[in-house]
Amino acid sequence: MGKIKNLLIEAMETPIMDACSECDGLGQVFYEVARPQGFGRDGGVIDGVLEDCSACGGVGEVVRLCACGEWVTSIRGC
């Protein structure tokens, strides 16, 4: 009975994960930065930068939340 009980508890506590909507599940966000003209550069350019997504922390997945704000798990639904 202990093994089955542990499996049920684990299923109740493990949240369902969804792909992050900010980075589309990639874990990184691409954005543009304006680099102005300077001594080492004859003209300003727009540079592309990749950075870890702040919504998911670079993982690409976020926890599915119920309307009440609680995690949605496989046993305990919304």
C-alpha positions in Angstrom: 0.0 0.0 0.0 2.9 2.4 0.6 4.1 2.4 -3.0 0.6 3.1 -4.4 0.0 5.8 -1.8 3.3 7.5 -2.8 2.4 7.4 -6.5 -1.0 9.0 -5.7 0.5 11.7 -3.6 3.1 12.5 -6.3 0.4 12.7 -9.0 -1.6 15.1 -6.8 1.3 17.4 -6.1 2.8 17.4 -9.6 1.4 20.3 -11.6 0.5 20.1 -15.3 2.9 22.2 -17.4 2.0 24.3 -20.4 4.3 25.9 -23.0 5.2 29.5 -22.1 3.2 32.0 -24.1 5.9 34.6 -24.0 8.6 32.6 -25.7 6.4 29.9 -27.4 8.1 27.2 -25.3 11.7 28.0 -26.6 12.9 29.4 -23.3 14.6 32.4 -24.9 13.2 35.7 -26.2 14.6 37.7 -29.1 14.4 41.5 -29.0 16.1 44.4 -30.7 18.5 46.9 -29.1 19.5 50.2 -30.8 23.2 50.6 -30.7 24.0 54.3 -31.3 26.9 55.8 -33.3 30.1 55.9 -31.4 33.9 56.1 -31.7 34.2 52.5 -32.7 31.1 52.5 -35.0 30.6 54.8 -37.9 26.8 54.5 -37.8 24.1 53.4 -35.5 22.7 49.9 -35.9 19.8 47.8 -34.6 21.2 44.7 -33.0 19.3 41.5 -32.2 19.7 39.9 -28.7 18.6 36.5 -27.3 17.9 36.4 -23.6 16.3 33.9 -21.2 12.5 34.4 -20.9 11.6 36.1 -17.7 8.1 34.5 -17.6 9.4 30.9 -17.5 13.0 31.5 -16.3 14.4 30.0 -19.5 12.7 26.6 -19.1 10.0 27.0 -21.7 7.2 25.7 -19.5 4.9 27.4 -17.0 2.5 25.9 -14.5 -1.1 25.6 -15.6 -3.3 27.7 -13.2 -6.9 27.4 -12.5 -9.2 30.4 -12.4 -8.9 30.5 -8.6 -5.1 30.7 -8.9 -4.2 27.1 -7.8 -2.1 24.7 -9.7 -3.9 22.2 -11.9 -2.7 18.6 -11.4 -3.6 15.3 -13.1 -5.8 14.1 -10.1 -7.0 17.4 -8.6 -8.4 19.3 -11.6 -9.5 22.8 -11.5 
